[in-house]
């Protein structure tokens, strides 16, 4: 038998979620579901479950560099996605690595500027926000902040779609090619609204809101789905459209786990 063709390869640089709903675990499940080969650089280990984050321990930058180099130098990547980076040191380390990869190969980078968990637990030191603005966002092909992360990074409190436009302009001023402002936290509306823009082209994505509290991992899942689409050669708007459809299905199928907020269902398409 001839060997199987090599699928597109996507690298996630993020933290580990011991409960399996977000972080590295969500990223790899998403990548498998979308037909790409997922690889990982673990930046931090968290102790968390459906009730929240009980502890977090970041890895030394040497460990992050070694994982990244081991994957990129031997296996190669078609897209990179970042998630929890924990500290200014790790943000700057990862930004440097990404800049080198992007300059050498043009590989697209999806930055999910993770600041807090679904339960409100901090996952990024306040001292690292400047590094996200000045080092990480400038190397992003697509930045995917939710409204809480927009407020952290820009000071803009978004309450409506006009505010989402202002937020996108502010995020784009830090240097990413595209901003995907996630409006799932808007206080009202029957639709979950996201805005994708590069400053000239504007795409509004709307999907029905599902009455399901089990939404742990949505941000990680969406960013990983976008990276998977880019690795397959899709343009940014189409990659985001397909990612939105995937995560909407995953939210609808989210299930109870433990005593708190359960995860989205990354394998929903296999069962529906």
C-alpha positions, 0 to 999 in steps of 0.5 A, spaced: 500 500 500 502 507 498 502 511 504 496 516 505 497 523 503 499 528 508 494 532 511 495 540 512 499 541 519 496 546 524 500 548 530 497 550 536 501 554 541 497 554 548 495 552 555 493 545 557 486 544 560 485 538 564 478 538 563 478 537 556 474 543 554 478 548 552 486 550 550 490 545 547 485 539 548 479 543 544 484 545 539 486 538 537 479 536 537 477 541 532 483 540 528 481 532 527 474 534 526 476 539 520 481 534 517 488 537 519 493 534 523 494 538 529 500 539 533 502 543 540 506 547 543 504 547 551 505 554 554 502 552 561 498 547 565 492 549 568 488 545 573 481 546 571 474 543 570 467 545 569 467 549 575 473 554 574 481 554 574 484 552 580 491 553 578 496 555 573 503 554 572 507 557 566 512 553 562 519 556 562 521 559 555 526 554 553 521 549 553 516 553 549 522 554 544 524 547 544 517 544 542 516 550 537 523 548 534 522 541 534 515 541 530 517 547 525 524 545 523 522 537 522 515 537 520 513 544 518 506 547 519 501 550 514 498 555 519 499 557 527 494 558 532 496 561 539 491 561 545 493 562 553 500 565 553 500 567 560 506 572 561 509 577 558 516 573 557 512 567 553 508 572 549 514 576 547 518 569 546 512 566 542 511 573 538 519 572 536 518 565 534 512 566 529 515 572 526 521 568 524 516 563 521 512 568 518 517 571 515 521 565 512 514 561 509 509 566 509 505 561 514 498 564 517 497 566 524 491 566 528 492 570 535 486 568 540 488 573 545 486 569 551 485 573 557 480 570 562 477 563 562 469 562 561 469 562 568 472 569 569 479 566 571 485 570 569 489 567 564 494 572 562 498 577 567 496 584 566 503 586 565 503 582 558 497 586 555 503 591 552 506 585 549 500 582 546 499 589 543 506 591 541 509 584 539 504 579 538 498 582 534 503 585 529 504 578 527 497 576 526 494 574 520 487 574 524 486 576 531 480 573 534 478 577 541 471 577 544 468 583 547 472 582 554 479 581 551 477 587 546 476 591 553 482 589 556 486 591 550 483 597 547 479 600 553 473 600 549 466 597 552 462 594 546 455 594 547 452 594 540 454 593 533 457 600 532 461 599 538 464 592 534 466 597 528 470 601 533 473 595 537 475 592 530 479 599 528 482 599 535 485 592 534 487 593 527 491 599 529 496 594 533 497 591 526 494 584 525 491 584 517 484 582 519 480 583 526 475 578 528 471 581 533 466 576 537 460 578 539 457 572 543 457 577 549 453 582 547 447 583 552 441 582 547 439 580 540 437 573 537 443 572 533 450 571 535 454 576 531 461 577 529 465 582 525 470 580 520 474 586 517 481 588 514 479 595 515 476 596 508 472 589 507 467 588 512 463 581 513 458 580 518 457 573 520 450 571 524 448 565 527 442 563 531 443 563 539 442 557 542 439 556 549 445 552 551 449 554 557 455 549 556 459 553 551 466 552 554 472 552 549 468 556 544 474 561 543 479 556 542 475 552 538 473 558 533 480 560 532 483 553 531 477 552 526 480 558 522 487 556 522 485 549 520 481 553 514 487 557 512 492 551 512 487 548 507 488 554 503 482 558 504 482 565 504 480 569 510 473 570 509 471 563 507 476 560 513 472 564 518 465 563 515 466 555 515 469 556 522 463 560 524 458 554 522 463 549 525 463 552 532 455 554 531 454 546 531 459 545 536 455 550 541 448 547 539 451 540 541 454 542 547 453 538 553 453 538 561 460 535 564 461 536 572 457 541 576 458 547 572 459 549 565 460 543 560 464 544 553 462 545 546 461 538 542 467 538 537 465 531 534 458 534 533 458 533 525 460 526 526 453 524 530 449 529 526 
